[in-house]
């Protein structure tokens, strides 16, 4: 998956590409915006770009083993944390923290994507806060949410927020026409 495979969201993608090119990535990002508009897809494209064997201007190459594993959600250095039932539990956070504390196995960086991070319960939020305060050296944390206001203010303050906005109708219509022609 590359940044070019994402429709729209030029501003968030340009922010991330610029941070990568200047080696100035934050240790944690908060991707916020409406449900289903491409935040998680962008998080996976960022993870691919960071661990790609031959990154280019569009991030990951999309064809190397690292990019293919990231796209298949099987890369050993890209961990995705999703709710176990209605919420993300403290045991899941602890397992993710343990994984982040290890050196990258195959790629250049460990990446933790917390999808629907608004489902962190109180205990898991407090445990997660510790990781945000003292992030492991070779790691990147990406919280993905459609409800950033439901996260603890202390969590939000330790992340660089990247806002995603709905696509204009014109861009969406063109994307749907392209999909139909495939």
Backbone as JSON Lines, residues from 0, in Angstrom:
{"i":0,"aa":"X","n":[0.84,-1.17,0.0],"ca":[0.0,0.0,0.0],"c":[0.89,1.24,0.0]}
{"i":1,"aa":"X","n":[0.57,2.16,-0.88],"ca":[1.32,3.41,-0.98],"c":[0.38,4.58,-0.72]}
{"i":2,"aa":"X","n":[0.96,5.74,-0.5],"ca":[0.14,6.93,-0.32],"c":[-0.67,7.23,-1.57]}
{"i":3,"aa":"X","n":[-0.13,6.89,-2.74],"ca":[-0.85,7.17,-3.99],"c":[-2.1,6.3,-4.16]}
{"i":4,"aa":"X","n":[-2.21,5.22,-3.4],"ca":[-3.41,4.39,-3.49],"c":[-4.57,4.95,-2.67]}
{"i":5,"aa":"X","n":[-4.32,6.05,-1.96],"ca":[-5.35,6.67,-1.14],"c":[-5.97,7.82,-1.92]}
{"i":6,"aa":"X","n":[-7.28,7.81,-2.01],"ca":[-8.0,8.83,-2.75],"c":[-8.21,10.05,-1.85]}
{"i":7,"aa":"X","n":[-7.83,11.21,-2.36],"ca":[-8.01,12.45,-1.6],"c":[-7.03,12.55,-0.46]}
{"i":8,"aa":"X","n":[-7.36,13.32,0.55],"ca":[-6.56,13.52,1.76],"c":[-5.15,14.01,1.44]}
{"i":9,"aa":"X","n":[-5.06,14.92,0.48],"ca":[-3.75,15.44,0.09],"c":[-3.03,16.1,1.26]}
{"i":10,"aa":"X","n":[-3.76,16.89,2.05],"ca":[-3.11,17.61,3.15],"c":[-2.53,16.66,4.2]}
{"i":11,"aa":"X","n":[-3.3,15.7,4.75],"ca":[-2.7,14.79,5.72],"c":[-1.51,14.01,5.14]}
{"i":12,"aa":"X","n":[-1.65,13.56,3.91],"ca":[-0.58,12.78,3.29],"c":[0.66,13.64,3.07]}
{"i":13,"aa":"X","n":[0.47,14.9,2.66],"ca":[1.64,15.76,2.46],"c":[2.34,16.04,3.79]}
{"i":14,"aa":"X","n":[1.58,16.17,4.87],"ca":[2.19,16.36,6.2],"c":[3.07,15.17,6.54]}
{"i":15,"aa":"X","n":[2.55,13.96,6.32],"ca":[3.3,12.74,6.65],"c":[4.51,12.56,5.74]}
{"i":16,"aa":"X","n":[4.33,12.8,4.45],"ca":[5.44,12.64,3.52],"c":[6.56,13.64,3.84]}
{"i":17,"aa":"X","n":[6.18,14.85,4.19],"ca":[7.19,15.86,4.54],"c":[7.94,15.45,5.82]}
{"i":18,"aa":"X","n":[7.2,14.94,6.8],"ca":[7.84,14.49,8.05],"c":[8.81,13.34,7.77]}
{"i":19,"aa":"X","n":[8.43,12.42,6.9],"ca":[9.32,11.31,6.55],"c":[10.56,11.83,5.84]}
{"i":20,"aa":"X","n":[10.37,12.71,4.86],"ca":[11.51,13.19,4.08],"c":[12.49,14.02,4.91]}
{"i":21,"aa":"X","n":[12.0,14.68,5.95],"ca":[12.87,15.48,6.82],"c":[13.29,14.7,8.07]}
{"i":22,"aa":"X","n":[12.96,13.42,8.12],"ca":[13.24,12.58,9.29],"c":[12.77,13.28,10.57]}
{"i":23,"aa":"X","n":[11.53,13.76,10.52],"ca":[10.97,14.53,11.62],"c":[9.61,14.0,12.06]}
{"i":24,"aa":"X","n":[9.45,12.7,12.04],"ca":[8.18,12.12,12.48],"c":[8.02,12.3,13.98]}
{"i":25,"aa":"X","n":[6.81,12.59,14.39],"ca":[6.49,12.63,15.82],"c":[6.51,11.19,16.33]}
{"i":26,"aa":"X","n":[6.56,11.01,17.64],"ca":[6.55,9.65,18.19],"c":[5.13,9.08,18.2]}
{"i":27,"aa":"X","n":[4.11,9.98,18.14],"ca":[2.73,9.52,18.16],"c":[1.85,10.48,17.36]}
{"i":28,"aa":"X","n":[0.94,9.89,16.59],"ca":[-0.02,10.67,15.8],"c":[-1.43,10.28,16.21]}
{"i":29,"aa":"X","n":[-2.34,11.24,16.08],"ca":[-3.76,11.01,16.29],"c":[-4.44,11.33,14.96]}
{"i":30,"aa":"X","n":[-4.89,10.31,14.26],"ca":[-5.6,10.49,13.0],"c":[-7.07,10.59,13.34]}
{"i":31,"aa":"X","n":[-7.66,11.76,13.13],"ca":[-9.05,11.98,13.5],"c":[-9.88,12.38,12.28]}
{"i":32,"aa":"X","n":[-11.14,12.0,12.31],"ca":[-12.06,12.33,11.22],"c":[-13.2,11.35,11.22]}
{"i":33,"aa":"X","n":[-14.14,11.56,10.33],"ca":[-15.32,10.71,10.27],"c":[-14.95,9.24,10.04]}
{"i":34,"aa":"X","n":[-15.85,8.38,10.47],"ca":[-15.66,6.93,10.32],"c":[-15.57,6.56,8.85]}
{"i":35,"aa":"X","n":[-14.61,5.73,8.5],"ca":[-14.53,5.14,7.16],"c":[-14.03,6.04,6.05]}
{"i":36,"aa":"X","n":[-13.27,7.1,6.37],"ca":[-12.83,7.99,5.29],"c":[-11.37,7.8,4.89]}
{"i":37,"aa":"X","n":[-10.69,6.83,5.49],"ca":[-9.33,6.53,5.05],"c":[-8.24,6.73,6.08]}
{"i":38,"aa":"X","n":[-8.59,6.95,7.32],"ca":[-7.58,7.16,8.37],"c":[-6.74,5.91,8.59]}
{"i":39,"aa":"X","n":[-7.39,4.77,8.75],"ca":[-6.66,3.52,9.0],"c":[-5.84,3.13,7.77]}
{"i":40,"aa":"X","n":[-6.38,3.36,6.59],"ca":[-5.65,3.04,5.36],"c":[-4.38,3.89,5.29]}
{"i":41,"aa":"X","n":[-4.5,5.15,5.68],"ca":[-3.33,6.04,5.68],"c":[-2.32,5.58,6.73]}
{"i":42,"aa":"X","n":[-2.8,5.11,7.88],"ca":[-1.9,4.61,8.92],"c":[-1.1,3.41,8.4]}
{"i":43,"aa":"X","n":[-1.75,2.52,7.68],"ca":[-1.05,1.36,7.12],"c":[-0.08,1.78,6.01]}
{"i":44,"aa":"X","n":[-0.46,2.79,5.22],"ca":[0.45,3.3,4.19],"c":[1.69,3.93,4.84]}
{"i":45,"aa":"X","n":[1.5,4.62,5.96],"ca":[2.63,5.19,6.69],"c":[3.53,4.09,7.24]}
{"i":46,"aa":"X","n":[2.93,3.05,7.8],"ca":[3.72,1.92,8.32],"c":[4.51,1.26,7.19]}
{"i":47,"aa":"X","n":[3.91,1.11,6.03],"ca":[4.6,0.53,4.88],"c":[5.76,1.41,4.44]}
{"i":48,"aa":"X","n":[5.52,2.73,4.41],"ca":[6.57,3.66,3.99],"c":[7.77,3.61,4.92]}
{"i":49,"aa":"X","n":[7.52,3.44,6.21],"ca":[8.61,3.43,7.19],"c":[9.45,2.15,7.13]}
{"i":50,"aa":"X","n":[8.83,1.05,6.72],"ca":[9.54,-0.22,6.73],"c":[9.87,-0.75,5.33]}
{"i":51,"aa":"X","n":[9.58,0.04,4.31],"ca":[9.81,-0.38,2.92],"c":[11.31,-0.54,2.64]}
{"i":52,"aa":"X","n":[11.63,-1.55,1.83],"ca":[13.02,-1.79,1.45],"c":[13.51,-0.75,0.44]}
{"i":53,"aa":"X","n":[12.6,-0.2,-0.36],"ca":[12.98,0.79,-1.38],"c":[11.94,1.9,-1.43]}
{"i":54,"aa":"X","n":[11.85,2.72,-0.37],"ca":[10.83,3.77,-0.36],"c":[11.08,4.81,-1.44]}
{"i":55,"aa":"X","n":[9.99,5.35,-1.95],"ca":[10.08,6.39,-2.98],"c":[9.28,7.6,-2.57]}
{"i":56,"aa":"X","n":[8.98,8.48,-3.51],"ca":[8.25,9.7,-3.18],"c":[6.82,9.43,-2.71]}
{"i":57,"aa":"X","n":[6.27,8.29,-3.06],"ca":[4.92,7.95,-2.62],"c":[4.93,7.02,-1.41]}
{"i":58,"aa":"X","n":[6.02,7.01,-0.68],"ca":[6.12,6.17,0.51],"c":[6.63,4.8,0.14]}
{"i":59,"aa":"X","n":[5.93,3.77,0.56],"ca":[6.34,2.41,0.27],"c":[6.23,2.1,-1.21]}
{"i":60,"aa":"X","n":[7.05,1.14,-1.64],"ca":[7.05,0.77,-3.06],"c":[5.83,-0.08,-3.42]}
{"i":61,"aa":"X","n":[5.28,-0.78,-2.43],"ca":[4.1,-1.6,-2.68],"c":[4.41,-3.0,-3.17]}
{"i":62,"aa":"X","n":[5.66,-3.3,-3.5],"ca":[5.97,-4.61,-4.06],"c":[7.01,-5.4,-3.27]}
{"i":63,"aa":"X","n":[7.8,-4.75,-2.44],"ca":[8.82,-5.47,-1.67],"c":[8.13,-6.35,-0.62]}
{"i":64,"aa":"X","n":[8.83,-7.33,-0.07],"ca":[8.22,-8.19,0.94],"c":[7.65,-7.42,2.13]}
{"i":65,"aa":"X","n":[8.34,-6.38,2.55],"ca":[7.87,-5.6,3.69],"c":[6.54,-4.91,3.38]}
{"i":66,"aa":"X","n":[6.43,-4.3,2.21],"ca":[5.18,-3.64,1.81],"c":[4.04,-4.65,1.66]}
{"i":67,"aa":"X","n":[4.37,-5.8,1.07],"ca":[3.32,-6.83,0.89],"c":[2.84,-7.36,2.24]}
{"i":68,"aa":"X","n":[3.76,-7.54,3.18],"ca":[3.37,-8.01,4.51],"c":[2.54,-6.97,5.25]}
{"i":69,"aa":"X","n":[2.91,-5.7,5.09],"ca":[2.12,-4.65,5.74],"c":[0.72,-4.61,5.16]}
{"i":70,"aa":"X","n":[0.61,-4.71,3.84],"ca":[-0.71,-4.7,3.19],"c":[-1.54,-5.92,3.6]}
{"i":71,"aa":"X","n":[-0.88,-7.06,3.81],"ca":[-1.58,-8.28,4.21],"c":[-1.82,-8.35,5.72]}
{"i":72,"aa":"X","n":[-1.37,-7.31,6.42],"ca":[-1.53,-7.22,7.89],"c":[-0.76,-8.35,8.6]}
{"i":73,"aa":"X","n":[0.39,-8.71,8.04],"ca":[1.18,-9.79,8.64],"c":[2.63,-9.39,8.91]}
{"i":74,"aa":"X","n":[2.93,-8.11,8.87],"ca":[4.3,-7.65,9.12],"c":[4.59,-7.78,10.62]}
{"i":75,"aa":"X","n":[5.71,-8.4,10.99],"ca":[5.99,-8.6,12.42],"c":[6.28,-7.32,13.2]}
{"i":76,"aa":"X","n":[6.56,-6.22,12.51],"ca":[6.86,-4.96,13.19],"c":[5.7,-3.97,13.15]}
{"i":77,"aa":"X","n":[4.58,-4.38,12.58],"ca":[3.38,-3.53,12.53],"c":[2.29,-4.25,13.3]}
{"i":78,"aa":"X","n":[1.94,-3.67,14.44],"ca":[0.95,-4.27,15.33],"c":[-0.32,-3.41,15.28]}
{"i":79,"aa":"X","n":[-1.46,-4.04,15.11],"ca":[-2.73,-3.32,15.08],"c":[-3.52,-3.72,16.32]}
{"i":80,"aa":"X","n":[-3.91,-2.73,17.07],"ca":[-4.68,-2.94,18.3],"c":[-6.12,-2.55,18.02]}
{"i":81,"aa":"X","n":[-7.02,-3.51,18.13],"ca":[-8.45,-3.26,17.94],"c":[-9.21,-3.75,19.16]}
{"i":82,"aa":"X","n":[-10.42,-3.26,19.32],"ca":[-11.2,-3.62,20.5],"c":[-11.5,-5.12,20.54]}
{"i":83,"aa":"X","n":[-11.44,-5.64,21.74],"ca":[-11.79,-7.03,22.0],"c":[-13.2,-6.98,22.58]}
{"i":84,"aa":"X","n":[-14.19,-7.03,21.7],"ca":[-15.56,-6.82,22.14],"c":[-15.89,-5.33,22.04]}
{"i":85,"aa":"X","n":[-16.4,-4.76,23.11],"ca":[-16.84,-3.37,23.09],"c":[-15.71,-2.38,23.35]}
{"i":86,"aa":"X","n":[-14.6,-2.86,23.91],"ca":[-13.53,-1.93,24.27],"c":[-12.15,-2.58,24.17]}
{"i":87,"aa":"X","n":[-11.14,-1.71,24.12],"ca":[-9.76,-2.18,24.15],"c":[-9.39,-2.35,25.61]}
{"i":88,"aa":"X","n":[-8.98,-3.54,25.95],"ca":[-8.74,-3.88,27.36],"c":[-7.27,-3.68,27.74]}
{"i":89,"aa":"X","n":[-7.03,-3.58,29.04],"ca":[-5.69,-3.31,29.55],"c":[-4.7,-4.41,29.16]}
{"i":90,"aa":"X","n":[-5.15,-5.66,29.11],"ca":[-4.24,-6.75,28.72],"c":[-3.76,-6.58,27.27]}
{"i":91,"aa":"X","n":[-4.64,-6.08,26.41],"ca":[-4.25,-5.83,25.03],"c":[-3.2,-4.72,24.96]}
{"i":92,"aa":"X","n":[-3.4,-3.67,25.77],"ca":[-2.44,-2.56,25.8],"c":[-1.1,-3.05,26.32]}
{"i":93,"aa":"X","n":[-1.12,-3.86,27.35],"ca":[0.14,-4.38,27.9],"c":[0.88,-5.25,26.89]}
{"i":94,"aa":"X","n":[0.14,-6.06,26.14],"ca":[0.77,-6.9,25.11],"c":[1.39,-6.01,24.02]}
{"i":95,"aa":"X","n":[0.67,-4.95,23.64],"ca":[1.2,-4.03,22.63],"c":[2.43,-3.3,23.16]}
{"i":96,"aa":"X","n":[2.42,-2.9,24.43],"ca":[3.58,-2.25,25.03],"c":[4.78,-3.17,25.03]}
{"i":97,"aa":"X","n":[4.54,-4.42,25.34],"ca":[5.62,-5.41,25.35],"c":[6.21,-5.55,23.95]}
{"i":98,"aa":"X","n":[5.36,-5.61,22.95],"ca":[5.81,-5.73,21.57],"c":[6.61,-4.5,21.14]}
{"i":99,"aa":"X","n":[6.14,-3.31,21.52],"ca":[6.85,-2.07,21.16],"c":[8.21,-1.96,21.82]}
{"i":100,"aa":"X","n":[8.37,-2.57,22.98],"ca":[9.64,-2.46,23.7],"c":[10.76,-3.26,23.04]}
{"i":101,"aa":"X","n":[10.4,-4.17,22.15],"ca":[11.4,-4.97,21.44],"c":[11.93,-4.22,20.23]}
{"i":102,"aa":"X","n":[13.15,-4.53,19.84],"ca":[13.72,-3.94,18.62],"c":[12.94,-4.46,17.42]}
{"i":103,"aa":"X","n":[12.92,-3.69,16.33],"ca":[12.25,-4.18,15.13],"c":[12.86,-5.5,14.68]}
{"i":104,"aa":"X","n":[12.02,-6.42,14.29],"ca":[12.46,-7.75,13.9],"c":[12.94,-7.76,12.45]}
{"i":105,"aa":"X","n":[12.18,-7.09,11.6],"ca":[12.44,-7.18,10.17],"c":[12.55,-5.8,9.51]}
{"i":106,"aa":"X","n":[11.81,-4.86,10.01],"ca":[11.78,-3.53,9.42],"c":[12.68,-2.56,10.15]}
{"i":107,"aa":"X","n":[12.5,-1.28,9.82],"ca":[13.3,-0.22,10.44],"c":[12.66,0.29,11.72]}
{"i":108,"aa":"X","n":[11.32,0.23,11.8],"ca":[10.6,0.77,12.95],"c":[9.46,-0.13,13.36]}
{"i":109,"aa":"X","n":[9.17,-0.12,14.64],"ca":[7.95,-0.74,15.16],"c":[6.83,0.27,14.99]}
{"i":110,"aa":"X","n":[5.68,-0.18,14.55],"ca":[4.53,0.7,14.38],"c":[3.34,0.05,15.09]}
{"i":111,"aa":"X","n":[2.7,0.85,15.95],"ca":[1.48,0.41,16.62],"c":[0.34,1.27,16.13]}
{"i":112,"aa":"X","n":[-0.66,0.63,15.52],"ca":[-1.86,1.33,15.05],"c":[-2.98,0.95,16.0]}
{"i":113,"aa":"X","n":[-3.53,1.93,16.7],"ca":[-4.65,1.7,17.62],"c":[-5.91,2.14,16.88]}
{"i":114,"aa":"X","n":[-6.6,1.17,16.28],"ca":[-7.79,1.47,15.49],"c":[-8.99,1.64,16.41]}
{"i":115,"aa":"X","n":[-9.83,2.61,16.1],"ca":[-10.97,2.96,16.96],"c":[-10.5,3.18,18.39]}
{"i":116,"aa":"X","n":[-9.5,4.04,18.52],"ca":[-8.89,4.27,19.84],"c":[-9.85,4.84,20.87]}
{"i":117,"aa":"X","n":[-11.0,5.32,20.43],"ca":[-11.99,5.8,21.38],"c":[-12.55,4.67,22.24]}
{"i":118,"aa":"X","n":[-12.27,3.42,21.86],"ca":[-12.76,2.28,22.64],"c":[-11.79,1.87,23.76]}
{"i":119,"aa":"X","n":[-10.71,2.63,23.95],"ca":[-9.84,2.38,25.11],"c":[-10.67,2.64,26.38]}
{"i":120,"aa":"X","n":[-10.7,1.67,27.29],"ca":[-11.41,1.92,28.54],"c":[-10.51,2.71,29.49]}
{"i":121,"aa":"X","n":[-11.01,3.05,30.65],"ca":[-10.25,3.91,31.57],"c":[-8.91,3.29,31.96]}
{"i":122,"aa":"X","n":[-8.93,2.01,32.32],"ca":[-7.7,1.34,32.74],"c":[-6.7,1.24,31.58]}
{"i":123,"aa":"X","n":[-7.19,0.87,30.4],"ca":[-6.28,0.74,29.26],"c":[-5.77,2.12,28.81]}
{"i":124,"aa":"X","n":[-6.6,3.15,28.93],"ca":[-6.15,4.51,28.6],"c":[-5.01,4.93,29.51]}
{"i":125,"aa":"X","n":[-5.16,4.7,30.8],"ca":[-4.12,5.08,31.75],"c":[-2.84,4.28,31.52]}
{"i":126,"aa":"X","n":[-2.96,3.01,31.19],"ca":[-1.79,2.18,30.9],"c":[-1.12,2.65,29.61]}
{"i":127,"aa":"X","n":[-1.93,3.03,28.64],"ca":[-1.41,3.47,27.35],"c":[-0.69,4.81,27.48]}
{"i":128,"aa":"X","n":[-1.14,5.63,28.39],"ca":[-0.54,6.93,28.62],"c":[0.94,6.8,28.97]}
{"i":129,"aa":"X","n":[1.29,5.78,29.72],"ca":[2.68,5.53,30.1],"c":[3.57,5.36,28.86]}
{"i":130,"aa":"X","n":[3.06,4.63,27.87],"ca":[3.82,4.41,26.64],"c":[3.98,5.72,25.86]}
{"i":131,"aa":"X","n":[2.93,6.54,25.85],"ca":[3.02,7.82,25.14],"c":[4.0,8.78,25.83]}
{"i":132,"aa":"X","n":[4.08,8.68,27.15],"ca":[5.01,9.55,27.9],"c":[6.46,9.13,27.7]}
{"i":133,"aa":"X","n":[6.7,7.84,27.6],"ca":[8.05,7.3,27.44],"c":[8.08,6.31,26.29]}
{"i":134,"aa":"X","n":[7.96,6.82,25.04],"ca":[7.89,5.9,23.9],"c":[9.21,5.19,23.65]}
{"i":135,"aa":"X","n":[9.14,3.9,23.29],"ca":[10.36,3.19,22.92],"c":[11.0,3.86,21.71]}
{"i":136,"aa":"X","n":[12.32,3.8,21.63],"ca":[13.09,4.53,20.63],"c":[12.72,4.34,19.18]}
{"i":137,"aa":"X","n":[12.59,3.14,18.73],"ca":[12.37,2.87,17.31],"c":[10.92,2.53,17.03]}
{"i":138,"aa":"X","n":[10.01,3.33,17.59],"ca":[8.59,3.02,17.42],"c":[7.79,4.24,17.01]}
{"i":139,"aa":"X","n":[6.65,3.98,16.42],"ca":[5.7,5.02,16.05],"c":[4.33,4.52,16.47]}
{"i":140,"aa":"X","n":[3.57,5.39,17.11],"ca":[2.22,5.05,17.56],"c":[1.23,5.9,16.79]}
{"i":141,"aa":"X","n":[0.21,5.26,16.23],"ca":[-0.83,5.97,15.49],"c":[-2.18,5.6,16.09]}
{"i":142,"aa":"X","n":[-2.85,6.58,16.67],"ca":[-4.2,6.38,17.17],"c":[-5.17,6.82,16.09]}
{"i":143,"aa":"X","n":[-6.13,5.98,15.77],"ca":[-7.11,6.26,14.73],"c":[-8.48,6.36,15.4]}
{"i":144,"aa":"X","n":[-9.16,7.49,15.21],"ca":[-10.44,7.66,15.88],"c":[-11.38,8.59,15.11]}
{"i":145,"aa":"X","n":[-12.66,8.34,15.27],"ca":[-13.67,9.25,14.73],"c":[-14.22,10.13,15.86]}
{"i":146,"aa":"X","n":[-13.76,9.88,17.08],"ca":[-14.23,10.66,18.23],"c":[-13.05,11.05,19.12]}
{"i":147,"aa":"X","n":[-12.19,11.98,18.66],"ca":[-11.01,12.33,19.45],"c":[-11.36,12.92,20.82]}
{"i":148,"aa":"X","n":[-12.51,13.56,20.94],"ca":[-12.91,14.16,22.21],"c":[-13.18,13.1,23.29]}
{"i":149,"aa":"X","n":[-13.36,11.84,22.91],"ca":[-13.6,10.79,23.89],"c":[-12.31,10.25,24.5]}
{"i":150,"aa":"X","n":[-11.16,10.62,23.92],"ca":[-9.87,10.2,24.48],"c":[-9.49,11.13,25.62]}
{"i":151,"aa":"X","n":[-8.71,10.62,26.55],"ca":[-8.22,11.46,27.63],"c":[-7.44,12.64,27.05]}
{"i":152,"aa":"X","n":[-7.62,13.8,27.63],"ca":[-6.91,14.99,27.17],"c":[-5.4,14.78,27.25]}
{"i":153,"aa":"X","n":[-4.95,14.01,28.23],"ca":[-3.52,13.75,28.38],"c":[-2.99,12.87,27.24]}
{"i":154,"aa":"X","n":[-3.83,12.01,26.71],"ca":[-3.44,11.2,25.55],"c":[-3.38,12.09,24.32]}
{"i":155,"aa":"X","n":[-4.43,12.89,24.11],"ca":[-4.47,13.76,22.93],"c":[-3.31,14.76,22.93]}
{"i":156,"aa":"X","n":[-2.93,15.22,24.1],"ca":[-1.87,16.24,24.16],"c":[-0.49,15.66,23.83]}
{"i":157,"aa":"X","n":[-0.33,14.36,23.88],"ca":[0.96,13.74,23.6],"c":[1.07,13.22,22.16]}
{"i":158,"aa":"X","n":[0.05,13.52,21.37],"ca":[0.04,13.09,19.98],"c":[-0.05,14.31,19.06]}
{"i":159,"aa":"X","n":[0.52,14.18,17.89],"ca":[0.33,15.21,16.87],"c":[-0.92,14.83,16.1]}
{"i":160,"aa":"X","n":[-1.92,15.7,16.13],"ca":[-3.19,15.39,15.47],"c":[-3.11,15.69,13.99]}
{"i":161,"aa":"X","n":[-3.6,14.75,13.2],"ca":[-3.73,14.91,11.75],"c":[-5.2,14.7,11.45]}
{"i":162,"aa":"X","n":[-5.86,15.77,10.99],"ca":[-7.3,15.72,10.74],"c":[-7.6,15.31,9.31]}
{"i":163,"aa":"X","n":[-8.57,14.41,9.19],"ca":[-9.04,13.94,7.9],"c":[-10.46,14.47,7.71]}
{"i":164,"aa":"X","n":[-10.7,15.03,6.53],"ca":[-12.01,15.61,6.23],"c":[-12.69,14.78,5.15]}
{"i":165,"aa":"X","n":[-14.02,14.8,5.12],"ca":[-14.73,14.06,4.06],"c":[-14.28,14.54,2.69]}
{"i":166,"aa":"X","n":[-14.29,13.61,1.74],"ca":[-13.9,13.95,0.38],"c":[-14.99,14.79,-0.28]}
{"i":167,"aa":"X","n":[-14.6,15.75,-1.1],"ca":[-15.6,16.5,-1.87],"c":[-16.35,15.54,-2.8]}
{"i":168,"aa":"X","n":[-17.61,15.85,-3.07],"ca":[-18.45,14.97,-3.91],"c":[-17.8,14.69,-5.27]}
{"i":169,"aa":"X","n":[-17.17,15.69,-5.84],"ca":[-16.56,15.53,-7.17],"c":[-15.47,14.45,-7.15]}
{"i":170,"aa":"X","n":[-14.61,14.48,-6.14],"ca":[-13.53,13.48,-6.03],"c":[-14.11,12.1,-5.74]}
{"i":171,"aa":"X","n":[-15.12,12.05,-4.88],"ca":[-15.77,10.78,-4.55],"c":[-16.46,10.17,-5.76]}
{"i":172,"aa":"X","n":[-17.16,11.0,-6.54],"ca":[-17.84,10.51,-7.74],"c":[-16.84,9.95,-8.74]}
{"i":173,"aa":"X","n":[-15.71,10.63,-8.92],"ca":[-14.68,10.16,-9.85],"c":[-14.08,8.84,-9.38]}
{"i":174,"aa":"X","n":[-13.85,8.71,-8.07],"ca":[-13.31,7.46,-7.52],"c":[-14.29,6.31,-7.73]}
{"i":175,"aa":"X","n":[-15.56,6.56,-7.54],"ca":[-16.58,5.52,-7.75],"c":[-16.67,5.12,-9.23]}
{"i":176,"aa":"X","n":[-16.54,6.1,-10.12],"ca":[-16.54,5.78,-11.56],"c":[-15.35,4.89,-11.92]}
{"i":177,"aa":"X","n":[-14.17,5.21,-11.35],"ca":[-12.98,4.4,-11.62],"c":[-13.15,2.98,-11.09]}
{"i":178,"aa":"X","n":[-13.73,2.84,-9.91],"ca":[-13.96,1.51,-9.33],"c":[-14.93,0.71,-10.19]}
{"i":179,"aa":"X","n":[-15.96,1.35,-10.68],"ca":[-16.95,0.66,-11.5],"c":[-16.35,0.15,-12.8]}
{"i":180,"aa":"X","n":[-15.37,0.89,-13.34],"ca":[-14.77,0.5,-14.62],"c":[-13.77,-0.64,-14.48]}
{"i":181,"aa":"X","n":[-13.4,-1.01,-13.26],"ca":[-12.42,-2.1,-13.07],"c":[-12.99,-3.43,-13.35]}
